[in-house]
Amino acid sequence: MHAMVLHHPGEALQWEERPTPLPGPAQVRLRVEACAVCRTDLHVVDGDLPVPRLPIVPGHEIVGLVEAVGTDVRSVHVGERVGVAWLAHTCGHCAYCRQGRENLCDTPLFTGHGCDGGFATHVLADAAFCLPLDDLSGNAVHVAPLLCAGLIGWRALRMAGDGATNLGLYGFGAAAHLIAQVARLQGRRVFAFTRAGDVPAQDFARSLGSAWAGASEEPPPEPLDAAIVFAPVGALVPLALQAVRKGGRVVCGGIHMSDIPSFPYRLLWEERQLLSVANLTRRDASEFLRFAARSPLHVETTTYPLQAANEALADLRGGRLQGAAVLLP
């Protein structure tokens, strides 16, 4: 097998040949068909998000075919197409797991962070955390971004609240371009916020049905019921709080964000709420993938060969992508 491997944060990934791994008792081995590139991968590579071990293979939006299964695996079968997302394993017995909040597990494992991920031709995965994809139409390139951009966006949208008719999305990248479509299908009005002068992103947002698109520093034409901050920029939080109505919510949708600057209490007053999204649950995945099967989404992608993973990361870092980057082994 081959993989793009991170040896030291801040350095380029290295192309390596490795022995093809054998699955353990509860594992499966997948032949990777496609792996989307997430901003969290960028945070791992750049050292913004510390990893528990190095070297590590990034990548956690994986579509693959099951090639081999370990002993005692009954839920997944050879030849099946499955997805692997950020949450790779949980303990199952801590207080959070017992409450059905496995996204907050005390001792979790994350794909491409604590265990090797999908920037490779093959990957091992916990069979219990493989997501069935049989009901989804579309090829692997179409499906891969759904497995994080879609899933985290779905969880953030739920946290924004069912009553959030006017919804602001700050940062119109992979997650926002999917969740804007979901929100529109749910009857919401979407207001897209981008970097100042990013006319292509604003046009893209309008093409997907956004009622308005403008710079993050601009006030929306109407007060927002809720806003989701997808861009990892802490300075957007006070702007979003200023844009939401009394009693509105601002949801931070990323794992890593730059520091939130101080802001006057009046922006939070009047029962505005500031929330964060942490990881995801398998229930989130089941709900979102069912929705995506019933209501197929337009997934904007740019494909790269696996060996060009550093180029894909550079394009993401430089804001040169519309939608999602996807690596193809």
Disulfide bonds with the S-S distance in Angstrom:
none
